[in-house]
């Protein structure tokens, strides 16, 4: 059960810490879809990284390992398929920008222009 909680809490923390980081860095007045989209990208990335962090519970062929891998994919899929404007569409736009330009460039562009790069 600890690993299940770790996935859920970890992705939520990644999302909320991205909000906190943007606030500390002075990213104020962003459109909701940009702020939530970037935060969802970080939650999604955190879930992706869980395959590589050395958590033995997710490796191997045990039922528990398979369950956790399936849960991780289910959670990622939930982020990817969300329909709301801010969380769903915002995520897909932010993910596209981060994949195309990289996270650092995307963040610098938002800091300068207040919007995602096109």
PDB file as gemmi writes it, atoms N, CA and C in Angstrom:
CRYST1    1.000    1.000    1.000  90.00  90.00  90.00 P 1                      
ATOM      1  N   UNK A   1       0.817  -1.191   0.000  1.00  0.00           N  
ATOM      2  CA  UNK A   1       0.000   0.000   0.000  1.00  0.00           C  
ATOM      3  C   UNK A   1       0.865   1.261   0.000  1.00  0.00           C  
ATOM      4  N   UNK A   2       2.025   1.186   0.605  1.00  0.00           N  
ATOM      5  CA  UNK A   2       2.920   2.329   0.660  1.00  0.00           C  
ATOM      6  C   UNK A   2       3.305   2.804  -0.735  1.00  0.00           C  
ATOM      7  N   UNK A   3       3.571   1.879  -1.643  1.00  0.00           N  
ATOM      8  CA  UNK A   3       3.963   2.262  -3.003  1.00  0.00           C  
ATOM      9  C   UNK A   3       2.810   2.897  -3.766  1.00  0.00           C  
ATOM     10  N   UNK A   4       1.581   2.440  -3.511  1.00  0.00           N  
ATOM     11  CA  UNK A   4       0.410   3.051  -4.144  1.00  0.00           C  
ATOM     12  C   UNK A   4       0.298   4.500  -3.680  1.00  0.00           C  
ATOM     13  N   UNK A   5       0.407   4.704  -2.372  1.00  0.00           N  
ATOM     14  CA  UNK A   5       0.354   6.069  -1.838  1.00  0.00           C  
ATOM     15  C   UNK A   5       1.496   6.913  -2.377  1.00  0.00           C  
ATOM     16  N   UNK A   6       2.658   6.300  -2.537  1.00  0.00           N  
ATOM     17  CA  UNK A   6       3.813   7.033  -3.049  1.00  0.00           C  
ATOM     18  C   UNK A   6       3.537   7.563  -4.453  1.00  0.00           C  
ATOM     19  N   UNK A   7       2.914   6.761  -5.304  1.00  0.00           N  
ATOM     20  CA  UNK A   7       2.591   7.222  -6.657  1.00  0.00           C  
ATOM     21  C   UNK A   7       1.609   8.385  -6.617  1.00  0.00           C  
ATOM     22  N   UNK A   8       0.542   8.228  -5.861  1.00  0.00           N  
ATOM     23  CA  UNK A   8      -0.490   9.266  -5.806  1.00  0.00           C  
ATOM     24  C   UNK A   8       0.032  10.544  -5.159  1.00  0.00           C  
ATOM     25  N   UNK A   9       0.684  10.406  -4.031  1.00  0.00           N  
ATOM     26  CA  UNK A   9       1.187  11.585  -3.323  1.00  0.00           C  
ATOM     27  C   UNK A   9       2.323  12.233  -4.097  1.00  0.00           C  
ATOM     28  N   UNK A  10       3.197  11.427  -4.676  1.00  0.00           N  
ATOM     29  CA  UNK A  10       4.327  11.968  -5.429  1.00  0.00           C  
ATOM     30  C   UNK A  10       3.894  12.805  -6.613  1.00  0.00           C  
ATOM     31  N   UNK A  11       2.916  12.316  -7.369  1.00  0.00           N  
ATOM     32  CA  UNK A  11       2.471  13.086  -8.533  1.00  0.00           C  
ATOM     33  C   UNK A  11       1.759  14.367  -8.098  1.00  0.00           C  
ATOM     34  N   UNK A  12       0.996  14.292  -7.010  1.00  0.00           N  
ATOM     35  CA  UNK A  12       0.336  15.488  -6.485  1.00  0.00           C  
ATOM     36  C   UNK A  12       1.362  16.501  -5.987  1.00  0.00           C  
ATOM     37  N   UNK A  13       2.381  16.024  -5.281  1.00  0.00           N  
ATOM     38  CA  UNK A  13       3.435  16.928  -4.813  1.00  0.00           C  
ATOM     39  C   UNK A  13       4.179  17.570  -5.975  1.00  0.00           C  
ATOM     40  N   UNK A  14       4.483  16.801  -7.006  1.00  0.00           N  
ATOM     41  CA  UNK A  14       5.167  17.367  -8.177  1.00  0.00           C  
ATOM     42  C   UNK A  14       4.332  18.491  -8.777  1.00  0.00           C  
ATOM     43  N   UNK A  15       3.029  18.268  -8.892  1.00  0.00           N  
ATOM     44  CA  UNK A  15       2.110  19.274  -9.426  1.00  0.00           C  
ATOM     45  C   UNK A  15       2.131  20.533  -8.551  1.00  0.00           C  
ATOM     46  N   UNK A  16       1.931  20.351  -7.253  1.00  0.00           N  
ATOM     47  CA  UNK A  16       1.841  21.499  -6.349  1.00  0.00           C  
ATOM     48  C   UNK A  16       3.179  22.217  -6.192  1.00  0.00           C  
ATOM     49  N   UNK A  17       4.275  21.479  -6.206  1.00  0.00           N  
ATOM     50  CA  UNK A  17       5.590  22.114  -6.109  1.00  0.00           C  
ATOM     51  C   UNK A  17       5.905  22.939  -7.351  1.00  0.00           C  
ATOM     52  N   UNK A  18       5.373  22.540  -8.501  1.00  0.00           N  
ATOM     53  CA  UNK A  18       5.564  23.357  -9.702  1.00  0.00           C  
ATOM     54  C   UNK A  18       4.841  24.690  -9.535  1.00  0.00           C  
ATOM     55  N   UNK A  19       3.623  24.650  -8.976  1.00  0.00           N  
ATOM     56  CA  UNK A  19       2.922  25.910  -8.676  1.00  0.00           C  
ATOM     57  C   UNK A  19       3.761  26.775  -7.737  1.00  0.00           C  
ATOM     58  N   UNK A  20       4.280  26.161  -6.677  1.00  0.00           N  
ATOM     59  CA  UNK A  20       5.081  26.910  -5.699  1.00  0.00           C  
ATOM     60  C   UNK A  20       6.333  27.487  -6.351  1.00  0.00           C  
ATOM     61  N   UNK A  21       7.005  26.695  -7.167  1.00  0.00           N  
ATOM     62  CA  UNK A  21       8.223  27.163  -7.834  1.00  0.00           C  
ATOM     63  C   UNK A  21       7.914  28.357  -8.730  1.00  0.00           C  
ATOM     64  N   UNK A  22       6.835  28.264  -9.509  1.00  0.00           N  
ATOM     65  CA  UNK A  22       6.478  29.379 -10.395  1.00  0.00           C  
ATOM     66  C   UNK A  22       6.177  30.640  -9.588  1.00  0.00           C  
ATOM     67  N   UNK A  23       5.515  30.476  -8.470  1.00  0.00           N  
ATOM     68  CA  UNK A  23       5.190  31.633  -7.632  1.00  0.00           C  
ATOM     69  C   UNK A  23       6.463  32.279  -7.078  1.00  0.00           C  
ATOM     70  N   UNK A  24       7.369  31.460  -6.558  1.00  0.00           N  
ATOM     71  CA  UNK A  24       8.631  31.969  -6.006  1.00  0.00           C  
ATOM     72  C   UNK A  24       9.465  32.654  -7.085  1.00  0.00           C  
ATOM     73  N   UNK A  25       9.406  32.135  -8.302  1.00  0.00           N  
ATOM     74  CA  UNK A  25      10.186  32.687  -9.404  1.00  0.00           C  
ATOM     75  C   UNK A  25       9.536  33.918 -10.036  1.00  0.00           C  
ATOM     76  N   UNK A  26       8.341  34.281  -9.568  1.00  0.00           N  
ATOM     77  CA  UNK A  26       7.698  35.489 -10.061  1.00  0.00           C  
ATOM     78  C   UNK A  26       6.771  35.292 -11.244  1.00  0.00           C  
ATOM     79  N   UNK A  27       6.374  34.074 -11.522  1.00  0.00           N  
ATOM     80  CA  UNK A  27       5.430  33.808 -12.609  1.00  0.00           C  
ATOM     81  C   UNK A  27       4.033  34.126 -12.097  1.00  0.00           C  
ATOM     82  N   UNK A  28       3.637  35.364 -12.182  1.00  0.00           N  
ATOM     83  CA  UNK A  28       2.333  35.788 -11.676  1.00  0.00           C  
ATOM     84  C   UNK A  28       1.413  36.126 -12.847  1.00  0.00           C  
ATOM     85  N   UNK A  29       0.138  35.948 -12.619  1.00  0.00           N  
ATOM     86  CA  UNK A  29      -0.851  36.336 -13.609  1.00  0.00           C  
ATOM     87  C   UNK A  29      -0.908  35.446 -14.838  1.00  0.00           C  
ATOM     88  N   UNK A  30      -0.407  34.219 -14.726  1.00  0.00           N  
ATOM     89  CA  UNK A  30      -0.474  33.311 -15.872  1.00  0.00           C  
ATOM     90  C   UNK A  30      -1.907  32.856 -16.092  1.00  0.00           C  
ATOM     91  N   UNK A  31      -2.241  32.608 -17.339  1.00  0.00           N  
ATOM     92  CA  UNK A  31      -3.536  32.014 -17.647  1.00  0.00           C  
ATOM     93  C   UNK A  31      -3.621  30.664 -16.932  1.00  0.00           C  
ATOM     94  N   UNK A  32      -4.817  30.307 -16.508  1.00  0.00           N  
ATOM     95  CA  UNK A  32      -5.024  29.073 -15.760  1.00  0.00           C  
ATOM     96  C   UNK A  32      -4.527  27.852 -16.529  1.00  0.00           C  
ATOM     97  N   UNK A  33      -4.774  27.823 -17.847  1.00  0.00           N  
ATOM     98  CA  UNK A  33      -4.354  26.654 -18.623  1.00  0.00           C  
ATOM     99  C   UNK A  33      -2.830  26.525 -18.683  1.00  0.00           C  
ATOM    100  N   UNK A  34      -2.098  27.637 -18.599  1.00  0.00           N  
ATOM    101  CA  UNK A  34      -0.630  27.567 -18.602  1.00  0.00           C  
ATOM    102  C   UNK A  34      -0.131  27.087 -17.243  1.00  0.00           C  
ATOM    103  N   UNK A  35      -0.626  27.685 -16.175  1.00  0.00           N  
ATOM    104  CA  UNK A  35      -0.186  27.297 -14.826  1.00  0.00           C  
ATOM    105  C   UNK A  35      -0.533  25.843 -14.528  1.00  0.00           C  
ATOM    106  N   UNK A  36      -1.760  25.456 -14.813  1.00  0.00           N  
ATOM    107  CA  UNK A  36      -2.167  24.076 -14.539  1.00  0.00           C  
ATOM    108  C   UNK A  36      -1.526  23.107 -15.531  1.00  0.00           C  
ATOM    109  N   UNK A  37      -1.392  23.531 -16.774  1.00  0.00           N  
ATOM    110  CA  UNK A  37      -0.766  22.670 -17.779  1.00  0.00           C  
ATOM    111  C   UNK A  37       0.660  22.324 -17.422  1.00  0.00           C  
ATOM    112  N   UNK A  38       1.451  23.319 -17.038  1.00  0.00           N  
ATOM    113  CA  UNK A  38       2.843  23.062 -16.638  1.00  0.00           C  
ATOM    114  C   UNK A  38       2.905  22.191 -15.388  1.00  0.00           C  
ATOM    115  N   UNK A  39       2.010  22.436 -14.458  1.00  0.00           N  
ATOM    116  CA  UNK A  39       1.997  21.634 -13.235  1.00  0.00           C  
ATOM    117  C   UNK A  39       1.616  20.188 -13.535  1.00  0.00           C  
ATOM    118  N   UNK A  40       0.697  20.000 -14.465  1.00  0.00           N  
ATOM    119  CA  UNK A  40       0.339  18.643 -14.873  1.00  0.00           C  
ATOM    120  C   UNK A  40       1.500  17.962 -15.604  1.00  0.00           C  
ATOM    121  N   UNK A  41       2.254  18.719 -16.381  1.00  0.00           N  
ATOM    122  CA  UNK A  41       3.436  18.156 -17.049  1.00  0.00           C  
ATOM    123  C   UNK A  41       4.403  17.618 -15.998  1.00  0.00           C  
ATOM    124  N   UNK A  42       4.609  18.363 -14.926  1.00  0.00           N  
ATOM    125  CA  UNK A  42       5.535  17.904 -13.890  1.00  0.00           C  
ATOM    126  C   UNK A  42       5.009  16.662 -13.181  1.00  0.00           C  
ATOM    127  N   UNK A  43       3.714  16.600 -12.928  1.00  0.00           N  
ATOM    128  CA  UNK A  43       3.130  15.398 -12.320  1.00  0.00           C  
ATOM    129  C   UNK A  43       3.315  14.200 -13.243  1.00  0.00           C  
ATOM    130  N   UNK A  44       3.080  14.409 -14.523  1.00  0.00           N  
ATOM    131  CA  UNK A  44       3.226  13.356 -15.530  1.00  0.00           C  
ATOM    132  C   UNK A  44       4.677  12.899 -15.618  1.00  0.00           C  
ATOM    133  N   UNK A  45       5.603  13.859 -15.655  1.00  0.00           N  
ATOM    134  CA  UNK A  45       7.036  13.527 -15.706  1.00  0.00           C  
ATOM    135  C   UNK A  45       7.454  12.751 -14.462  1.00  0.00           C  
ATOM    136  N   UNK A  46       6.956  13.151 -13.311  1.00  0.00           N  
ATOM    137  CA  UNK A  46       7.300  12.458 -12.075  1.00  0.00           C  
ATOM    138  C   UNK A  46       6.871  10.997 -12.167  1.00  0.00           C  
ATOM    139  N   UNK A  47       5.673  10.762 -12.686  1.00  0.00           N  
ATOM    140  CA  UNK A  47       5.215   9.381 -12.847  1.00  0.00           C  
ATOM    141  C   UNK A  47       6.104   8.623 -13.828  1.00  0.00           C  
ATOM    142  N   UNK A  48       6.497   9.256 -14.929  1.00  0.00           N  
ATOM    143  CA  UNK A  48       7.402   8.606 -15.882  1.00  0.00           C  
ATOM    144  C   UNK A  48       8.718   8.229 -15.210  1.00  0.00           C  
ATOM    145  N   UNK A  49       9.246   9.111 -14.397  1.00  0.00           N  
ATOM    146  CA  UNK A  49      10.546   8.882 -13.765  1.00  0.00           C  
ATOM    147  C   UNK A  49      10.518   7.733 -12.771  1.00  0.00           C  
ATOM    148  N   UNK A  50       9.352   7.344 -12.301  1.00  0.00           N  
ATOM    149  CA  UNK A  50       9.274   6.289 -11.296  1.00  0.00           C  
ATOM    150  C   UNK A  50       9.788   4.941 -11.797  1.00  0.00           C  
ATOM    151  N   UNK A  51       9.848   4.739 -13.076  1.00  0.00           N  
ATOM    152  CA  UNK A  51      10.392   3.494 -13.620  1.00  0.00           C  
ATOM    153  C   UNK A  51      11.900   3.430 -13.476  1.00  0.00           C  
ATOM    154  N   UNK A  52      12.537   4.566 -13.287  1.00  0.00           N  
ATOM    155  CA  UNK A  52      13.994   4.632 -13.335  1.00  0.00           C  
ATOM    156  C   UNK A  52      14.635   4.993 -12.002  1.00  0.00           C  
ATOM    157  N   UNK A  53      13.842   5.168 -10.957  1.00  0.00           N  
ATOM    158  CA  UNK A  53      14.405   5.668  -9.708  1.00  0.00           C  
ATOM    159  C   UNK A  53      14.946   4.578  -8.802  1.00  0.00           C  
ATOM    160  N   UNK A  54      14.793   3.332  -9.182  1.00  0.00           N  
ATOM    161  CA  UNK A  54      15.333   2.261  -8.366  1.00  0.00           C  
ATOM    162  C   UNK A  54      14.365   1.708  -7.339  1.00  0.00           C  
ATOM    163  N   UNK A  55      13.082   2.056  -7.426  1.00  0.00           N  
ATOM    164  CA  UNK A  55      12.095   1.491  -6.514  1.00  0.00           C  
ATOM    165  C   UNK A  55      11.911   0.022  -6.863  1.00  0.00           C  
ATOM    166  N   UNK A  56      12.382  -0.841  -6.009  1.00  0.00           N  
ATOM    167  CA  UNK A  56      12.337  -2.275  -6.282  1.00  0.00           C  
ATOM    168  C   UNK A  56      10.916  -2.803  -6.389  1.00  0.00           C  
ATOM    169  N   UNK A  57       9.956  -2.106  -5.794  1.00  0.00           N  
ATOM    170  CA  UNK A  57       8.578  -2.566  -5.854  1.00  0.00           C  
ATOM    171  C   UNK A  57       8.009  -2.511  -7.266  1.00  0.00           C  
ATOM    172  N   UNK A  58       8.574  -1.690  -8.138  1.00  0.00           N  
ATOM    173  CA  UNK A  58       8.050  -1.561  -9.496  1.00  0.00           C  
ATOM    174  C   UNK A  58       8.821  -2.412 -10.488  1.00  0.00           C  
ATOM    175  N   UNK A  59       9.858  -3.071 -10.023  1.00  0.00           N  
ATOM    176  CA  UNK A  59      10.669  -3.898 -10.910  1.00  0.00           C  
ATOM    177  C   UNK A  59      10.322  -5.360 -10.704  1.00  0.00           C  
ATOM    178  N   UNK A  60      10.646  -6.159 -11.677  1.00  0.00           N  
ATOM    179  CA  UNK A  60      10.428  -7.589 -11.533  1.00  0.00           C  
ATOM    180  C   UNK A  60       9.107  -8.033 -12.110  1.00  0.00           C  
ATOM    181  N   UNK A  61       8.758  -9.255 -11.791  1.00  0.00           N  
ATOM    182  CA  UNK A  61       7.574  -9.871 -12.391  1.00  0.00           C  
ATOM    183  C   UNK A  61       6.493 -10.193 -11.370  1.00  0.00           C  
ATOM    184  N   UNK A  62       6.656  -9.770 -10.140  1.00  0.00           N  
ATOM    185  CA  UNK A  62       5.651 -10.075  -9.119  1.00  0.00           C  
ATOM    186  C   UNK A  62       4.330  -9.388  -9.450  1.00  0.00           C  
ATOM    187  N   UNK A  63       3.269  -9.888  -8.836  1.00  0.00           N  
ATOM    188  CA  UNK A  63       1.952  -9.278  -9.035  1.00  0.00           C  
ATOM    189  C   UNK A  63       1.944  -7.834  -8.544  1.00  0.00           C  
ATOM    190  N   UNK A  64       2.615  -7.578  -7.444  1.00  0.00           N  
ATOM    191  CA  UNK A  64       2.668  -6.221  -6.905  1.00  0.00           C  
ATOM    192  C   UNK A  64       3.380  -5.281  -7.866  1.00  0.00           C  
ATOM    193  N   UNK A  65       4.500  -5.727  -8.424  1.00  0.00           N  
ATOM    194  CA  UNK A  65       5.245  -4.894  -9.372  1.00  0.00           C  
ATOM    195  C   UNK A  65       4.388  -4.592 -10.593  1.00  0.00           C  
ATOM    196  N   UNK A  66       3.698  -5.601 -11.107  1.00  0.00           N  
ATOM    197  CA  UNK A  66       2.841  -5.394 -12.276  1.00  0.00           C  
ATOM    198  C   UNK A  66       1.689  -4.459 -11.939  1.00  0.00           C  
ATOM    199  N   UNK A  67       1.100  -4.628 -10.763  1.00  0.00           N  
ATOM    200  CA  UNK A  67       0.015  -3.750 -10.330  1.00  0.00           C  
ATOM    201  C   UNK A  67       0.485  -2.297 -10.286  1.00  0.00           C  
ATOM    202  N   UNK A  68       1.659  -2.060  -9.709  1.00  0.00           N  
ATOM    203  CA  UNK A  68       2.177  -0.697  -9.600  1.00  0.00           C  
ATOM    204  C   UNK A  68       2.504  -0.102 -10.963  1.00  0.00           C  
ATOM    205  N   UNK A  69       3.043  -0.904 -11.858  1.00  0.00           N  
ATOM    206  CA  UNK A  69       3.300  -0.404 -13.220  1.00  0.00           C  
ATOM    207  C   UNK A  69       1.989  -0.050 -13.908  1.00  0.00           C  
ATOM    208  N   UNK A  70       0.978  -0.896 -13.739  1.00  0.00           N  
ATOM    209  CA  UNK A  70      -0.334  -0.615 -14.331  1.00  0.00           C  
ATOM    210  C   UNK A  70      -0.960   0.635 -13.716  1.00  0.00           C  
ATOM    211  N   UNK A  71      -0.826   0.788 -12.406  1.00  0.00           N  
ATOM    212  CA  UNK A  71      -1.368   1.969 -11.733  1.00  0.00           C  
ATOM    213  C   UNK A  71      -0.685   3.233 -12.236  1.00  0.00           C  
ATOM    214  N   UNK A  72       0.619   3.176 -12.373  1.00  0.00           N  
ATOM    215  CA  UNK A  72       1.372   4.332 -12.877  1.00  0.00           C  
ATOM    216  C   UNK A  72       0.870   4.712 -14.269  1.00  0.00           C  
ATOM    217  N   UNK A  73       0.698   3.733 -15.143  1.00  0.00           N  
ATOM    218  CA  UNK A  73       0.200   4.010 -16.494  1.00  0.00           C  
ATOM    219  C   UNK A  73      -1.226   4.551 -16.456  1.00  0.00           C  
ATOM    220  N   UNK A  74      -2.053   4.026 -15.563  1.00  0.00           N  
ATOM    221  CA  UNK A  74      -3.419   4.509 -15.408  1.00  0.00           C  
ATOM    222  C   UNK A  74      -3.423   5.978 -14.988  1.00  0.00           C  
ATOM    223  N   UNK A  75      -2.553   6.331 -14.050  1.00  0.00           N  
ATOM    224  CA  UNK A  75      -2.474   7.716 -13.587  1.00  0.00           C  
ATOM    225  C   UNK A  75      -1.959   8.639 -14.688  1.00  0.00           C  
ATOM    226  N   UNK A  76      -0.957   8.203 -15.432  1.00  0.00           N  
ATOM    227  CA  UNK A  76      -0.459   9.003 -16.558  1.00  0.00           C  
ATOM    228  C   UNK A  76      -1.555   9.186 -17.597  1.00  0.00           C  
ATOM    229  N   UNK A  77      -2.276   8.108 -17.886  1.00  0.00           N  
ATOM    230  CA  UNK A  77      -3.352   8.162 -18.871  1.00  0.00           C  
ATOM    231  C   UNK A  77      -4.446   9.133 -18.426  1.00  0.00           C  
ATOM    232  N   UNK A  78      -4.722   9.159 -17.126  1.00  0.00           N  
ATOM    233  CA  UNK A  78      -5.715  10.094 -16.599  1.00  0.00           C  
ATOM    234  C   UNK A  78      -5.320  11.541 -16.839  1.00  0.00           C  
ATOM    235  N   UNK A  79      -4.038  11.836 -16.683  1.00  0.00           N  
ATOM    236  CA  UNK A  79      -3.547  13.190 -16.957  1.00  0.00           C  
ATOM    237  C   UNK A  79      -3.664  13.487 -18.448  1.00  0.00           C  
ATOM    238  N   UNK A  80      -3.273  12.537 -19.277  1.00  0.00           N  
ATOM    239  CA  UNK A  80      -3.257  12.739 -20.729  1.00  0.00           C  
ATOM    240  C   UNK A  80      -4.652  12.910 -21.313  1.00  0.00           C  
ATOM    241  N   UNK A  81      -5.642  12.237 -20.762  1.00  0.00           N  
ATOM    242  CA  UNK A  81      -6.981  12.223 -21.351  1.00  0.00           C  
ATOM    243  C   UNK A  81      -7.975  13.174 -20.697  1.00  0.00           C  
ATOM    244  N   UNK A  82      -7.557  13.916 -19.733  1.00  0.00           N  
ATOM    245  CA  UNK A  82      -8.467  14.824 -19.037  1.00  0.00           C  
ATOM    246  C   UNK A  82      -9.066  15.816 -20.033  1.00  0.00           C  
ATOM    247  N   UNK A  83     -10.344  16.118 -19.851  1.00  0.00           N  
ATOM    248  CA  UNK A  83     -11.054  16.945 -20.823  1.00  0.00           C  
ATOM    249  C   UNK A  83     -11.124  18.422 -20.468  1.00  0.00           C  
ATOM    250  N   UNK A  84     -10.830  18.789 -19.252  1.00  0.00           N  
ATOM    251  CA  UNK A  84     -11.004  20.189 -18.864  1.00  0.00           C  
ATOM    252  C   UNK A  84     -10.039  21.089 -19.634  1.00  0.00           C  
ATOM    253  N   UNK A  85     -10.432  22.328 -19.780  1.00  0.00           N  
ATOM    254  CA  UNK A  85      -9.607  23.296 -20.511  1.00  0.00           C  
ATOM    255  C   UNK A  85      -8.268  23.510 -19.817  1.00  0.00           C  
ATOM    256  N   UNK A  86      -8.299  23.758 -18.517  1.00  0.00           N  
ATOM    257  CA  UNK A  86      -7.062  24.080 -17.797  1.00  0.00           C  
ATOM    258  C   UNK A  86      -6.167  22.862 -17.621  1.00  0.00           C  
ATOM    259  N   UNK A  87      -6.716  21.785 -17.108  1.00  0.00           N  
ATOM    260  CA  UNK A  87      -5.898  20.619 -16.786  1.00  0.00           C  
ATOM    261  C   UNK A  87      -5.652  19.718 -17.992  1.00  0.00           C  
ATOM    262  N   UNK A  88      -6.623  19.548 -18.836  1.00  0.00           N  
ATOM    263  CA  UNK A  88      -6.480  18.660 -19.990  1.00  0.00           C  
ATOM    264  C   UNK A  88      -5.814  19.328 -21.172  1.00  0.00           C  
ATOM    265  N   UNK A  89      -6.487  20.325 -21.714  1.00  0.00           N  
ATOM    266  CA  UNK A  89      -5.941  21.037 -22.874  1.00  0.00           C  
ATOM    267  C   UNK A  89      -4.650  21.759 -22.489  1.00  0.00           C  
ATOM    268  N   UNK A  90      -4.630  22.340 -21.296  1.00  0.00           N  
ATOM    269  CA  UNK A  90      -3.423  23.018 -20.821  1.00  0.00           C  
ATOM    270  C   UNK A  90      -2.243  22.067 -20.731  1.00  0.00           C  
ATOM    271  N   UNK A  91      -2.487  20.849 -20.232  1.00  0.00           N  
ATOM    272  CA  UNK A  91      -1.429  19.840 -20.164  1.00  0.00           C  
ATOM    273  C   UNK A  91      -0.905  19.510 -21.552  1.00  0.00           C  
ATOM    274  N   UNK A  92      -1.816  19.256 -22.480  1.00  0.00           N  
ATOM    275  CA  UNK A  92      -1.378  18.850 -23.827  1.00  0.00           C  
ATOM    276  C   UNK A  92      -0.578  19.958 -24.514  1.00  0.00           C  
ATOM    277  N   UNK A  93      -0.990  21.207 -24.348  1.00  0.00           N  
ATOM    278  CA  UNK A  93      -0.229  22.320 -24.931  1.00  0.00           C  
ATOM    279  C   UNK A  93       1.142  22.464 -24.272  1.00  0.00           C  
ATOM    280  N   UNK A  94       1.178  22.393 -22.949  1.00  0.00           N  
ATOM    281  CA  UNK A  94       2.448  22.532 -22.231  1.00  0.00           C  
ATOM    282  C   UNK A  94       3.374  21.359 -22.536  1.00  0.00           C  
ATOM    283  N   UNK A  95       2.826  20.170 -22.611  1.00  0.00           N  
ATOM    284  CA  UNK A  95       3.639  18.985 -22.918  1.00  0.00           C  
ATOM    285  C   UNK A  95       4.245  19.117 -24.311  1.00  0.00           C  
ATOM    286  N   UNK A  96       3.451  19.584 -25.262  1.00  0.00           N  
ATOM    287  CA  UNK A  96       3.956  19.774 -26.625  1.00  0.00           C  
ATOM    288  C   UNK A  96       5.120  20.763 -26.615  1.00  0.00           C  
ATOM    289  N   UNK A  97       4.961  21.875 -25.911  1.00  0.00           N  
ATOM    290  CA  UNK A  97       6.020  22.891 -25.860  1.00  0.00           C  
ATOM    291  C   UNK A  97       7.278  22.345 -25.193  1.00  0.00           C  
ATOM    292  N   UNK A  98       7.115  21.641 -24.093  1.00  0.00           N  
ATOM    293  CA  UNK A  98       8.274  21.090 -23.379  1.00  0.00           C  
ATOM    294  C   UNK A  98       8.979  20.043 -24.230  1.00  0.00           C  
ATOM    295  N   UNK A  99       8.214  19.209 -24.921  1.00  0.00           N  
ATOM    296  CA  UNK A  99       8.840  18.198 -25.783  1.00  0.00           C  
ATOM    297  C   UNK A  99       9.539  18.835 -26.977  1.00  0.00           C  
ATOM    298  N   UNK A 100       8.976  19.888 -27.513  1.00  0.00           N  
ATOM    299  CA  UNK A 100       9.563  20.520 -28.697  1.00  0.00           C  
ATOM    300  C   UNK A 100      10.748  21.413 -28.349  1.00  0.00           C  
ATOM    301  N   UNK A 101      10.613  22.223 -27.310  1.00  0.00           N  
ATOM    302  CA  UNK A 101      11.620  23.236 -26.997  1.00  0.00           C  
ATOM    303  C   UNK A 101      12.447  22.934 -25.750  1.00  0.00           C  
ATOM    304  N   UNK A 102      12.001  21.999 -24.941  1.00  0.00           N  
ATOM    305  CA  UNK A 102      12.668  21.721 -23.672  1.00  0.00           C  
ATOM    306  C   UNK A 102      12.048  22.532 -22.547  1.00  0.00           C  
ATOM    307  N   UNK A 103      12.208  22.047 -21.338  1.00  0.00           N  
ATOM    308  CA  UNK A 103      11.582  22.696 -20.187  1.00  0.00           C  
ATOM    309  C   UNK A 103      12.161  24.081 -19.926  1.00  0.00           C  
ATOM    310  N   UNK A 104      13.471  24.205 -19.956  1.00  0.00           N  
ATOM    311  CA  UNK A 104      14.097  25.492 -19.620  1.00  0.00           C  
ATOM    312  C   UNK A 104      13.693  26.579 -20.609  1.00  0.00           C  
ATOM    313  N   UNK A 105      13.759  26.292 -21.904  1.00  0.00           N  
ATOM    314  CA  UNK A 105      13.361  27.293 -22.898  1.00  0.00           C  
ATOM    315  C   UNK A 105      11.889  27.657 -22.716  1.00  0.00           C  
ATOM    316  N   UNK A 106      11.048  26.644 -22.504  1.00  0.00           N  
ATOM    317  CA  UNK A 106       9.618  26.892 -22.341  1.00  0.00           C  
ATOM    318  C   UNK A 106       9.364  27.813 -21.153  1.00  0.00           C  
ATOM    319  N   UNK A 107      10.027  27.550 -20.035  1.00  0.00           N  
ATOM    320  CA  UNK A 107       9.849  28.396 -18.853  1.00  0.00           C  
ATOM    321  C   UNK A 107      10.359  29.813 -19.091  1.00  0.00           C  
ATOM    322  N   UNK A 108      11.498  29.951 -19.748  1.00  0.00           N  
ATOM    323  CA  UNK A 108      12.029  31.292 -20.046  1.00  0.00           C  
ATOM    324  C   UNK A 108      11.091  32.055 -20.973  1.00  0.00           C  
ATOM    325  N   UNK A 109      10.537  31.359 -21.956  1.00  0.00           N  
ATOM    326  CA  UNK A 109       9.595  31.989 -22.885  1.00  0.00           C  
ATOM    327  C   UNK A 109       8.355  32.486 -22.129  1.00  0.00           C  
ATOM    328  N   UNK A 110       7.839  31.656 -21.244  1.00  0.00           N  
ATOM    329  CA  UNK A 110       6.668  32.046 -20.460  1.00  0.00           C  
ATOM    330  C   UNK A 110       6.997  33.244 -19.573  1.00  0.00           C  
ATOM    331  N   UNK A 111       8.187  33.254 -18.982  1.00  0.00           N  
ATOM    332  CA  UNK A 111       8.593  34.382 -18.129  1.00  0.00           C  
ATOM    333  C   UNK A 111       8.639  35.679 -18.925  1.00  0.00           C  
ATOM    334  N   UNK A 112       9.098  35.605 -20.176  1.00  0.00           N  
ATOM    335  CA  UNK A 112       9.209  36.806 -21.016  1.00  0.00           C  
ATOM    336  C   UNK A 112       7.876  37.226 -21.614  1.00  0.00           C  
ATOM    337  N   UNK A 113       7.125  36.262 -22.131  1.00  0.00           N  
ATOM    338  CA  UNK A 113       5.941  36.587 -22.931  1.00  0.00           C  
ATOM    339  C   UNK A 113       4.607  36.282 -22.250  1.00  0.00           C  
ATOM    340  N   UNK A 114       4.639  35.499 -21.172  1.00  0.00           N  
ATOM    341  CA  UNK A 114       3.397  35.158 -20.483  1.00  0.00           C  
ATOM    342  C   UNK A 114       2.559  34.120 -21.181  1.00  0.00           C  
ATOM    343  N   UNK A 115       3.150  33.442 -22.158  1.00  0.00           N  
ATOM    344  CA  UNK A 115       2.419  32.396 -22.880  1.00  0.00           C  
ATOM    345  C   UNK A 115       3.397  31.309 -23.313  1.00  0.00           C  
ATOM    346  N   UNK A 116       2.831  30.188 -23.725  1.00  0.00           N  
ATOM    347  CA  UNK A 116       3.650  29.074 -24.200  1.00  0.00           C  
ATOM    348  C   UNK A 116       4.235  29.395 -25.569  1.00  0.00           C  
ATOM    349  N   UNK A 117       5.421  28.875 -25.863  1.00  0.00           N  
ATOM    350  CA  UNK A 117       5.960  29.059 -27.215  1.00  0.00           C  
ATOM    351  C   UNK A 117       5.101  28.308 -28.227  1.00  0.00           C  
ATOM    352  N   UNK A 118       5.081  28.824 -29.443  1.00  0.00           N  
ATOM    353  CA  UNK A 118       4.261  28.197 -30.492  1.00  0.00           C  
ATOM    354  C   UNK A 118       5.116  27.424 -31.453  1.00  0.00           C  
TER     355      UNK A 118                                                      
END                                                                             
